[in-house]
């Protein structure tokens, strides 16, 4: 029952990657497109997400209802998502239904009609999705923080787009963007589970290389530009029970060699229940139910951030504690035992994820897009084990050197209530984090 990874490249540039896991009874497959929200202009913002919805709304041989019924008839779990840099259409079925699953996914990708009637029907659905995001403050604050960090740029806009754009999109706009984005060289088909690689290639090749698909000639596509982060305080007053805080600094790109230390640093600061922030802010002081650190990495840049939802009266104290823990991390070497626990936590998560064919399907595509190769689990574990306390210290000093980190607050807090004190976390040292509006 050997696990094997294989890759084929079709004549038109489409890549097919599989991980055979013969001890399973299911197959997870994704059709990935290297196009997302950061590839859109201001007037196109939201198009990638709109297209994601429209691909389930009917093809030349299947109606939207037929697509849903056929997936249900094979007991399939299907979905799609749009991110800043990728769009993915994925499904998971019993291994015997792989041909049917691919036939449906291939059909919606290649033969969607983008009918005006279906566009008009889907438009209010997406408008409701935008409203849902805005009505969820713990989710909406992440969008506000990205806008605060990246400004009016593709990385600072919502994947969902804005209401004005969603209302304005028509079938010509949608078709034009689709034809430019969905080109063979940007498409990967990845699958993991109980399947044979050559069998999947035999399914994909005839459908994806037909001459009448309109996917044969390269299209003009914008080059992704690295966007410098902004450093500012941004308050959004809203009458809520909680104030939602995100504070952070620049991070690193997804391919940065320091990414293993970066992941461990995140675990140490706020990535699990034994992390410093969780223990200090929730367990010892009871200031927040939800507090965690997280990172966002793209092909060329990234962010490192901390979120907390607290009572309005506790905003200043919570910010003080977050800054304090960041300073400690950049000024004091992490203990060997603490780093060892973070490594074991990370390795455990990797092993658990390796037993899910859905996670492995995702990992195949991400490794191919970002690294151009597959990284064996043993190699990743070795890289994690190799991270030293000095690596964590140097990385923290590199990232936490800003005097003005980016701060976003959503809730019943106005500017007069936020008090910045240069000594919030103790005596300042050169390069220490100093909140906006303060003096070193």
N, C-alpha and C positions, 0 to 999 in steps of 0.2 A: 504493500500500500504506500508506494513512494509518492511524495509530494514533488511535483515538477512545475517549473515556470518556463513558458515558451513565448516567443515573439515572432510575428510575421509582419512584413510590410507589403501592402498591395502596390500594384504598379502606379496607382494614382496618389500614393503617399499615405493612405489610411493605415494606421498601426493597429494590430490585433495582439493583445496580451492575455495570456491565460495562466492561472495557477490551478493545477489539477489536484483536488483533494478527494481521493477515491473513497475515503471512509464516510463521506457525507451522502445524503440523499437529495440535496438541493443544489441549485446553481444561482449565483448572483451575477448579473451582467449590467454594465453601464455603457452607454454611448456618450462620450465626453467631447465637448467642444472647447477649444482654447480661446474662448471669448466670453466676456462678462461685462459688468457695469463700468469698469474702469476704461473700457474700450469705446465708450459712448461719448459723444459731444453733449453739450448742455441741452440742446433741443432733442437729442436722442435718448436722454436719461430715462431708463425704464424699459427700453425696447427689448433688451435681452430677456428680461423677466416676462414681458408681454408675450414674446415668442414662445417661451417655455410653456405658458398657459395654452397658447393657440395650437401647439402641436398635438394636443389631446382633443381637438375640436373638429376632427373629421379629415379624412383623406379622400382620394378618388375612389377608393373601394370600401371604406368604412366610415360610418357616421360616428359622432362622438359617443352615442349610446352603444353602438356595436363595439367600439374600442373598449369601453368599460365592461360590457358583457363578456367579451372574449377573454379579458384578463380574469374576471371573476370566475369564468367557467373552468379555468385551469388552476384555480386557487392561488393565483399570483398576487404578490404584493408589489405594486408599482408606484413610482413617484418621480419627481424631478426637482431640481433646485438650481438657482442661479446665485453665483457669488461674484465677487469683484473681478475675478480672472477666469472663471470657468462656468460652463453650463453642463448639466448632467441629466440624462434620462436613464432611469435604472429600474430594475425589477428583480424579483427573486421568486423562483418556482421550483417544483420538483424536477429532478434531472430529466425525466422523460418528456417534459414539456418545453425543453430548451428551443426546439425548432419553432414552436408556436410563439414563444416569448420573443424570439428574435424577429420573426416575421412581423409582429405587431410593432415592435420598437423601430425596426427598419422602415416600415411603412409610414409611420408618423413622422420620421425624420426626413424622408425623401419625397413623400407625396402629399403633404398637408396642403389643404386648399386655401386657407386664410380667407374664408368667405366673409363678406361684409356683414351678413346677418350674425354670424358667430362672433365676429369682432365686437359688434354692438352688444351682444349678449354677455360677453366676457368683460367688457369695459367696467360696468358697475361692480363686478366681482373684485377686480383689482383695486378699485376705489375703496371698497369695503376693507380690503387687506391693508391699505394705507391707513385707514381709520383705526383698524385693530392695532396696528403698531403704535399709533399715537395714543391709544387708550391704555397701553401697557407701559407704564412709566419705567419699569425696570428694564424693558427692552428699548423703549424710545430714547432713553438717555445714552445708549450706545451709539445711536445714529447722531445725536447732538454732539457727543464727544468726538466722533469722527469728523463732523463738519467743523468743529472747533479746532481740531488738530490739522486738518488738511485744507480747510477753506473751501471756496467754491471751485473745486476741482473734481475729477471723477472719483477719487478716493474719499472725498468729503460728501458725496451725494448718496442718497439711499438707493439700494439695488432696486427697490420698487418704483423709483422715479417719483415725479410729483404729479399732482392732480391735473395741472395744466397740460402737461405732456400726454398723460394717459388719455385725456379727453380728446386731444388733437390727433393721435396716431390713427392713420387710415391704412387700408390694405396695401397701397403703393409704398408707403413708408416702411411697413413691416416686411414686405417682400424684398425690398431693396436691401435692408439691413441683413435679413436672413441670407440672401444670396452672397453678400460680401463676407459674412462671418462664417457660414457653414461650408468651408472649403476643405477638401480632403486632407491637406497637410496639417490642419488644426484638429483633426478628429482621431480619437482613440476609442476602440472597442475593447473593454477589459471584462474579464469573466473569471470567477473562481468558484470551485465546487467540484462536483462529480461530473466532469466533462472531458472530452477528448479535443485537444487543440486543433488537429487537422479537420475534425468534424465542424468546429465553429468556423474555421477559415472557409470551408466549403459552403457554409451558409452565408457568410458575409460577402465573399468575393463576387458572386454573380449579381447580387442585389446592389452593391455599392460601387460597382465599376461599369455599370451600363452607361452607354454614351449619351442617353437622353436625360440624364439626371441634372444637368446644369451645374455639375460640381467638378468640372474637368480643368478649367482654366483659372489660374491664380487671380485673385481680386485684390484691389488696393485696400490696405488695412493699416490703420494708424499705429505708429510705433509708441509703445508705452514709455512715458517720460517719468523719471524719478521726481517726486514732488517733495520739497522741503517742508518739514513739519512746522506749525506755528506754535507759539508758547503764549497762552493767554488764559484769563479767567472768563468763564462764560456762565452767567446765571440765567435760568429760565424759570420765572415765577409761575407756579401752578398750585392751586389749592388742593393739596394731597395730605394724607396722613404722614407720609414719610418724605424725607429729602433723599434723593438718589445722587450719589457722588461718584464721579470717575476722575481719577488723577493719574497722570502718567508722563512718560518720557519717550523719546525715540527708541525703537527696538532694532532688530536686525532682519536681514533678508532671509528667505526660507532656505537658501543654499549656503548661508554663512557657515564656515567651519565651526564657529562657536555655538551652533544651534543646540548641541547636546548640553553644554554648560548653561545655555539660556533656558532650556527646558527644566533643568534641575534647579536653577535659581528661582524660577517661577514656583516650583513645588515648595521650596524652602520658605518663600515669602508668603504665599497665599494660595497654594494649589491643592491643599487637602486639609483635613480636620486637625492635623497636628502642626500645621504651618504656623509661622510666627503671628501673622495677622489674625488668623482664625482664633488662636489661643488668646491673644492680647485683647482684641476688640470684642469678640463674642463671649469667650469662655470666662475670662478674668473680669471684664468690665460690663458685659451684658449690653453693649451699645447697639449691636446689630444682630439680626437673625441671619442675614446674608452678607458675607464679606469674602472677597476672593481676589486674587491677582490673575491676570490673563495676558496673553500676547497675541498679536496679529502680525503675521509675516506674509509678505508678498515676494515676487521674484526679485525685487530690487530694494525694498525698504520694509519698515515695520514699526510697530508700536508696542510698548510694554506698559500695562495699566493696572489699576486697582479699582474695584467697585465696592461700594458699601451703601446699604439702605438703612438710614437711621432716623430717629426722631429729630425734628428741626432744631431743637435746643442742643443737640449733640453734634452738630456739624463741625464746629471749630475743634472740639476735642478729638473727633474722629480723624480729621485732616492732620492734626498734630501728631497723632499716633502713627498714621500711615507714613508721614514724612520721617518720623523718628525711626521706624523700622527700615526704611530705605537707607537712611544715613548709617545705621548700625551695620547693614549689609555691606556698605561700601567702605566702612572704616575699620571693621573688625572681621578677622578671618573666621569662617564657619568652622565649627567643630567637626572632627572626623566622624563621630558617631551620628551627628545630625545629617551630614552629607551621605553617609552610608544608608540611613533610613530613606532618604529621598531617592537614592539610586534603586533600592529594593522596591519602593513604591512604583517607580517608573518602569522597571523591568517587569514587575507583575502585571501592570496595565498592558504592556506590549505583548506579553505571552497570552493574556486573556483575549486581546484583540486578534491575535493570530489564529485563534480557534473559531473565528467568525468569518464565513466566506464573504459576507457583505463588506466587512472591514478590509479583507484582503483584496477584493475587487477595487476598492477605493485606493488602497496603497499601490497597487499595480499602476494605475493611471497617474497618480501623483508623482511617483518616482520617475516614471517615463517623462512626464511633462517637465518636472523640475530638475532632475539629475541626469536624464538620458540613460539611466540604467537602473537595475533592481538592486537594492541593498539587502543582503541576507540578514535575518534576525540576529544571527551570531555576530555579525559585523556591527550592527547597531548597539547591541549589548556591550560589546568590547569598547566602543566609543564612549558609552555612558560610564563604564567602569574606569575609563582612563581619565575622566574629569577630576581635577584636584581642587583642593580648597583655594589654592592660588588662582586657578582659572576662574572660580566664582568671584573672588575678590577683584580681579582685574576687570572682569566683565561688568560688575556692579559699578566700579569706579568709572568705567567708560560710558555707561548709560546714564548714571545718576549724577552727572556733573553739571547739569543745567541749573542755573539760578532761577529760572522761571519755568517750572513744569506746567503742562497743560491741565487745567482744572475745569470741569463742567459739573454744574449742580442743577438738578430739576426738582422743584418742589416749592413749598411755602417759605422761601428764604429770599430776602432781598439783599442788596449790596451792603446796606448799613449794618446788617447782622453778622457779616463776615469780618472777623478781626484777624489781621495778619500780624504776626509778631516774629521778628527775625530770630528770637531765642526760643521759639516753640519747642524745638527738640534739643535744646542745650546749646552750648557755645558753638558758633559757626567756625568752620575751617575753610581755607581756600577751596573753591569749587563745590561747596556744600549746596544742597537744595535750599533755595530761599523762595518763598512763595511770592507771586506777583504783588506789587504794591509795597514791598518791604525793602529795607536797606540792609546790606550786609554789615 
